[in-house]
Amino acid sequence: MSFSSVGVIGLGYVGLPLAKLLAERGLHVVGVDVDKAKIQHLYAGISYISDLDDAEIQQLMACGYFEATEDYSKLTDTDAIIICVPTPVNDKGEPILKYIQLAGQHLEPVLLNKQLVVLESSTYPGTTEEVLLPILQGNGKRVGEDFYLAYSPERINPGDKRFHLTEMPKIISGVTKACLEKITALYSPIYQKVVPVSSPRAAEMAKITENSQRFINISFVNEIVRFCEKMNINVWEVIEAVNTKPYGNLYFYPGPGIGGHCIPVDPLYLQWKAREIGSDVEFITIAKKVNDSMPHYILSRLTRLLDASTLKDKSILLVGVTYKKDVNDLRESSAVHIMSLLIEQGANVSYHDPFVPRLTLHGQQYDSVELTSDIISSVDCVLLLVDHSNLPLDVIVANAKLVFDTKNAASRLGAFDHVKYL
Ligand SMILES: NC(=O)c1ccc[n+]([C@@H]2O[C@H](COP(=O)([O-])OP(=O)(O)OC[C@H]3O[C@@H](n4cnc5c(N)ncnc54)[C@H](O)[C@@H]3O)[C@@H](O)[C@H]2O)c1
């Protein structure tokens, strides 16, 4: 059982690095995306995700093993197709599965060659068998005979260069025994370790459990922040002390709130499914409440640091607007939420982010400003929200009237009266 060509549906933060990895391993990769602009960027050799630079995109496009298209019919001759489409939530925190459903509907007519289909999007347990399978079986095709269906969660950590994709143990599952054998044959030569589980729902649950665990724990640490503030205890000193315990400890750090397409979203999928089956996951409710309140807490703390009753007319320079360090992803970013609240409260807001040259909020366009001594010294406060690598922290600290550092990034420069920490 060998694979020579693979389709990847959805060329975003997950799909594009995966497509690149597969092409590097000598598989012919057909990348399909509905976003015409992304296809154009790829052929122009311009990257749109922070984990890959332009040179890497140009290398991928020139390697002869990769093509990008909007055309699903090009998947007909592939041996396997991997789905990496988004799984967001709506305003009520309910799963939006339309991207998976649409991908399935477009895919079904091209499943003519006993291909393996692998869903990699993060989702609630049951999605592969209850949502995707019926679509792919629509025209009388039989799973395990006419096509194969598997689920394997993606565990990429954008912005984190410590682990190569292939080093991440790859959880795999199949709808039937034959489906599991197929995905094992696809991924065993690519990943250093595959972790087979008994069913797609177990694999779906594993992914959503690991992300929920992170959501709950970071939210707990963020709740501890408030307690420490009231008790006048340095939370960072506490965390550092806690982290000396060599067993039974998990490393979680405070911050201005959890963002991104995964950690604050996946737990809501789990909770939605729990409620659908007459159960609940109350930890998620509490964690969400804490997380949702973080931007407001940051603003109230900022108001107190400025010894003001309101932030109206205060000039605030935000440093970092992405949802975490070293990525260009703004989805569910707490920093953007904070910036939006500051604008609503009448503050004079500017921002710097090396990954985000321009941002539109409340109908107004903001350009990332340079961190010059003049700009830094002209504002009432520099609010550090994301600790991107290579920020000129020394310049910020040397020139700012007040720094509110929510990531403890400047502490390594020494102690300064005008630098305050979360
Ligand atoms: N971003 C992460 O760090 C991360 C990590 C692990 C897992 N995941 C999960 O992986 C999935 C994808 O996330 P992402 O961050 O790559 O999203 P993304 O938005 O960066 O990429 C998804 C891509 O799919 C395309 N798309 C949407 N519908 C399509 C369709 N019907 N056909 C073809 N293309 C379509 C979009 O245009 C987009 O380019 C999500 O379920 C997410 O939860 C994300």
The ligand as an SDF file (V2000), in Angstrom:
LIG
                    3D

 44 48  0  0  0  0  0  0  0  0999 V2000
   -3.9110   27.2440   13.3770 N   0  0  0  0  0  0  0  0  0  0  0  0
   -3.4840   26.3400   14.2600 C   0  0  0  0  0  0  0  0  0  0  0  0
   -2.5940   26.5910   15.0450 O   0  0  0  0  0  0  0  0  0  0  0  0
   -4.1090   24.9600   14.3170 C   0  0  0  0  0  0  0  0  0  0  0  0
   -3.4390   23.9350   15.0010 C   0  0  0  0  0  0  0  0  0  0  0  0
   -4.0060   22.6820   15.0570 C   0  0  0  0  0  0  0  0  0  0  0  0
   -5.2450   22.4620   14.4620 C   0  0  0  0  0  0  0  0  0  0  0  0
   -5.8840   23.4770   13.8170 N   0  0  0  0  0  0  0  0  0  0  0  0
   -7.1770   23.2000   13.1900 C   0  0  0  0  0  0  0  0  0  0  0  0
   -6.9450   23.0360   11.7940 O   0  0  0  0  0  0  0  0  0  0  0  0
   -8.0760   23.5460   11.0530 C   0  0  0  0  0  0  0  0  0  0  0  0
   -7.6050   24.5990   10.0830 C   0  0  0  0  0  0  0  0  0  0  0  0
   -7.0850   25.6870   10.8020 O   0  0  0  0  0  0  0  0  0  0  0  0
   -6.1580   26.7840   10.1350 P   0  0  0  0  0  0  0  0  0  0  0  0
   -5.6020   27.5840   11.2410 O   0  0  0  0  0  0  0  0  0  0  0  0
   -5.2330   26.1590    9.1520 O   0  0  0  0  0  0  0  0  0  0  0  0
   -7.2450   27.6440    9.3450 O   0  0  0  0  0  0  0  0  0  0  0  0
   -6.9630   28.6790    8.1550 P   0  0  0  0  0  0  0  0  0  0  0  0
   -8.1340   29.5630    8.1110 O   0  0  0  0  0  0  0  0  0  0  0  0
   -5.5970   29.2490    8.2990 O   0  0  0  0  0  0  0  0  0  0  0  0
   -6.9300   27.7650    6.8530 O   0  0  0  0  0  0  0  0  0  0  0  0
   -8.0600   27.1200    6.3450 C   0  0  0  0  0  0  0  0  0  0  0  0
   -8.0840   27.2730    4.8500 C   0  0  0  0  0  0  0  0  0  0  0  0
   -9.1960   26.5230    4.3370 O   0  0  0  0  0  0  0  0  0  0  0  0
   -9.7460   27.2370    3.2350 C   0  0  0  0  0  0  0  0  0  0  0  0
  -11.0920   26.7150    3.0020 N   0  0  0  0  0  0  0  0  0  0  0  0
  -12.2350   26.9500    3.6890 C   0  0  0  0  0  0  0  0  0  0  0  0
  -13.2440   26.2240    3.1870 N   0  0  0  0  0  0  0  0  0  0  0  0
  -12.7360   25.5130    2.1550 C   0  0  0  0  0  0  0  0  0  0  0  0
  -13.3010   24.5830    1.2510 C   0  0  0  0  0  0  0  0  0  0  0  0
  -14.5750   24.2110    1.3280 N   0  0  0  0  0  0  0  0  0  0  0  0
  -12.4930   24.0680    0.2960 N   0  0  0  0  0  0  0  0  0  0  0  0
  -11.1850   24.4230    0.2050 C   0  0  0  0  0  0  0  0  0  0  0  0
  -10.6060   25.2860    1.0500 N   0  0  0  0  0  0  0  0  0  0  0  0
  -11.3740   25.8230    2.0120 C   0  0  0  0  0  0  0  0  0  0  0  0
   -9.6580   28.6730    3.6670 C   0  0  0  0  0  0  0  0  0  0  0  0
   -9.7170   29.5400    2.5610 O   0  0  0  0  0  0  0  0  0  0  0  0
   -8.2970   28.7060    4.3670 C   0  0  0  0  0  0  0  0  0  0  0  0
   -7.2440   29.0420    3.4870 O   0  0  0  0  0  0  0  0  0  0  0  0
   -9.0590   24.0540   12.0980 C   0  0  0  0  0  0  0  0  0  0  0  0
   -9.9660   23.0390   12.4020 O   0  0  0  0  0  0  0  0  0  0  0  0
   -8.1830   24.3160   13.2990 C   0  0  0  0  0  0  0  0  0  0  0  0
   -8.9020   24.2410   14.5130 O   0  0  0  0  0  0  0  0  0  0  0  0
   -5.3330   24.7200   13.7120 C   0  0  0  0  0  0  0  0  0  0  0  0
  1  2  1  0
  2  3  2  0
  2  4  1  0
  4  5  1  0
  4 44  2  0
  5  6  2  0
  6  7  1  0
  7  8  2  0
  8  9  1  0
  8 44  1  0
  9 10  1  0
  9 42  1  0
 10 11  1  0
 11 12  1  0
 11 40  1  0
 12 13  1  0
 13 14  1  0
 14 15  2  0
 14 16  1  0
 14 17  1  0
 17 18  1  0
 18 19  2  0
 18 20  1  0
 18 21  1  0
 21 22  1  0
 22 23  1  0
 23 24  1  0
 23 38  1  0
 24 25  1  0
 25 26  1  0
 25 36  1  0
 26 27  1  0
 26 35  1  0
 27 28  2  0
 28 29  1  0
 29 30  1  0
 29 35  2  0
 30 31  1  0
 30 32  2  0
 32 33  1  0
 33 34  2  0
 34 35  1  0
 36 37  1  0
 36 38  1  0
 38 39  1  0
 40 41  1  0
 40 42  1  0
 42 43  1  0
M  CHG  2   8   1  16  -1
M  END
$$$$
